[in-house]
Amino acid sequence: MCDEKEKDRERKGQDSGDSSSTDLIRELGMLTSGSSFRSPFQYISIIGCVEGHTVLAQENKTTKYEHLIPELIAVEENPDIRGLLLLLNTVGGDVEAGLALAELVAGISKPTVSLVIGGGHSIGIPLAVSADYSFVAKSATMTLHPIRTSGTLITAEPTFAYMRRTQERVVDFITEHSGASREVIEEKMNCTSNMANDVGTLLFGPEAVEMGLIDEVGTLRQALEKLRQLSEAQESEAGWAENRKNQKNQKNQKNQKNQKNQKETLDSHKEM
């Protein structure tokens, strides 16, 4: 009897392993996932459309924000996790869901680094700038545009006032967490000459860095190197806290300097 139970368990384990291998081949075209190694960092990807309170159509690639919230909490709470690498290739999505995730990332006490690959459009921009340090691939693009709405729209002043205030929430967050000034953000957000069929501005990687949205043009290797560099101070709690404070101060000073320069440039253009 015991031998039969043992054989049944072995068969079930083998079937489970075969099923996992079959799923990997079917979904990824690989025999092994390559993710079985242990790492001190958490890697989270945000792809497709950020799905919020409404379930999108099945043909859409989506990232469900309710799935990411526990993962972000785990980064903060799990003592074995020393930092977060956030990978972005998103067309945007639900404004409140995207801002909720961005606020969580910005509130993590451990080092966080973001890398925009492919695209980081719309609400993807607050997500990108929410990290302690941000990278963008040279070939990646980012679109700044006014917020949109779908469904029934009541054309009354309170509706437009609410949309303006919602857009201000997005602009405020980007301004607070990047080196781009409010004036430049709003100018590019409301630009009518950059895209033929839309309002806004399409920024390539180097342009996003030049504007102050993103800290640096870089690759996966550079993003991981930066994350390791930021996490080295975790060896001592006091050293980590001091390093974290210095990192925040340096970023704030850099952002304030960029915003001041942009404001002076805009003012000089207006005088001309």
N, C-alpha and C positions, 0 to 999 in steps of 0.2 A: 504493500500500500504506500509506504513512504517513498519507495523507488519510483512509483507511478506519479506521485505528486511532484517529486523532484524533476522528473522528465517533463511534466506539464509546465512547470515554471521555466525550464530551460527553453521549451518550444515557444512560450509566450514572449520571453525575452528576446529570442531570435527573431520572432515575427515583428516585435516592436522595433528592433534594430533595422530589419529589412524595410519596414514601413518608413522609418526616418530617412534611410538612404534613398528610397524611392522618391520621397517628397523633395529631398535636396536636388536630385537629378531633374525632377519635373519642374521645380520652381527656379533653380539657379543654374542648372546644367553642370553641377559639381558633385564629386563623390563625397567631399568633406567640406564643412562650412568655413574652416580656418578660424573659428571664433572660440575654440575650446581652451585657448591659453588664458592664463590669469594676468590681469592688468590692474594697476592701481587707479586707473582712470575709467570713467564711464563715458561711453560714446552714444550719442543720441542723434538720430537723423530726422529732419523735418522735410518731407517731400510732398510734391503735388499741391493739393489745396488743404489749408488748415480748416478742418471741419469743426464747427461750433455746435450750436444748439439744434441745428437742423441737419438731418442725414442727407448727404448728397447722393445724386444718381449713381448707380452701380458702375458706370463706365468711367467715373472720375477716380484718379489716384488721390488718396486723401491721407492726412495725418490727423487722427482723432485726439483732440486736446485732453480728453479725460483719460486717455491711455498714458500720456506723458506726465501728467501731474504726479502720480505715485513715483515715477522714475526720477523726477527732479527732487522730490522729497527724500528719496533714498540717497541721492548724492549728498544731501546735507546731513542726513542722519547716520548713514553707514560709515563707521570708523575706518573700514578697509578701503573706501573710495577717497582718493586724494584730489580729484579734480574732474572737470567735465569738458569734453570736446563736443561742440554742437555743430553738426554738419547741415547746411541748408541748400536745398534746391527746390524752391517753392514758388508758386505763382501768386501766393497770398492766400486770402480766405477771410474767414470770420474775424472782424475787427476785435470784438471783445475777447474771443478765445485766444487770438494771437497776443493781445496785450496781457492777458492773464498769464500766459506762458512766459512772456518777456519779463514781467514783474517777478515771477518765481526765479528765473535765471539770475536777474539782477540782485536778488536777495540772498543768493547762495554765498556762504562765507568762505567756501573753498575756491581755488582758482578756476576760472572758466574762460575758455577760448572758443571763438566761433570761426567757422570757415564757410564762405559762400562759394559754392561750385555750381556752374550752370546758370542759376538765377536765384536772386533773393528779392523778389518783387513785392510791392505793396506792403502788407503787414509783415512780410519777411524782413523788412528793414529794421523795425523795432526789435525783432528777434535777434538780428545780427549784431546790433549795437548794444544789446543787453549784457553781453559778456564783458569780462575784464579787459580782454584784448581781442580784436577782430581782424580777420584776414579775408581777402577776396581773391579768387583766382583771376589771372590776367584776362582770361576769355569770358569770365562771368559778367552778367549784367544785372542791374538793379533799377526798378522803375518807381519813381516818386510820382504819385498822382492823387487827386482828391478822393475821398472815400466814396463808395458806391452804395446803393441800396437796391433791393429787389422785392418783388411782391407788391401788395397794395400800398399806394402812396397817397396820403391825404395832403393835398396842396394847400396847406395853411401855414401861417408864419411859425407856430410852435414846431412844426416838422422841420423847417429849414433851420430854425434856431438850434434844435437838438442835433442836427447833422453838423452844424458849424462847431458846436461844443464837442462832439465826438471827434471831429477832425483835430480840434485843439488838443485833445488828449494824446493823439498820436504824435503831433508835432512837439508837444511838451516833452514826451518821453524821448524822442529822438534827440532833441536839443540837450536834454539833461545827460544823456549817455553817449554823446558823440561830440566831435569838434565842429560840427556844422552849425551855423547860426540860424536862428529862426527866420530871418529875412531871406537868406539864400534858400532854405528849405521851402518856404512858401512861394518864392519866385519860381523855383523849378517845378513845384507841385502844380502850379496854375499856368504853366507855360503852354501856349497854343501853337507854337511853331516847331516843336521838336518831333512830334509824332503826327503822321498824316490823318489818322482816324481816332485820335484820343487827345485828352488833355493831360499834360504831365511831361516828365523828362526821363528818357532812357539813359542810364549811366553805365558805361563800361567800367571794369575793375579799376584801372588807374584813375579814371575820373571820379569815382566814389572816394578814393583815397585823397585825391587833390582837393575835393570839396570838404573833407574832414569827416565824412560819414564813417569810413572804415579806417583802421589804423595802418594797415599795410597790405600790399599785394603779396600773396604768398601761396604756398602749396601745402599739402598734407604734412610733409616732413617739417616744414617751418612751424606749422601750427602745433604739432606734437612737441617740437623742441621748446617752443614758448611755454607750453603747458608744463613740461618737466621743469623748466627754469622757474616758473612761478610756484611750483609745488615743493621745490627743494627746501624752502624755509620751514616746512612742516616738521623738520627734525626736532625743533624745539618750539613749544607753544608760544613763548614770548617772542622768539625770532619770527615765527609765522605771523603773529599779530602785527609786529612792527613792519614787516615786509608788506603785508596787506595794506596797512595804513599808508606807507610810502608809495605803493603802486597806485592807490586811489588818488593820492595827492598829486602825483605826477600826471596822471591822466586828466584830472580836473584842471590843472594848470595849463596843460597842452590844449585842452578843449576851449578854455577861456581865451587863450591867446589866439587860437584859430578863429573863434567867433568874433573877437575884437578886430582882427585883421580883415575879416570878411565885411564887417559893418563899415569899417573905414573905407574899404574899396567901393562898396555900394554908395556911400555918402559922396565920395569923390566923383563917381559917375553921374550922380544926380546934379552936382554942382556944374559939371560940364554941360 
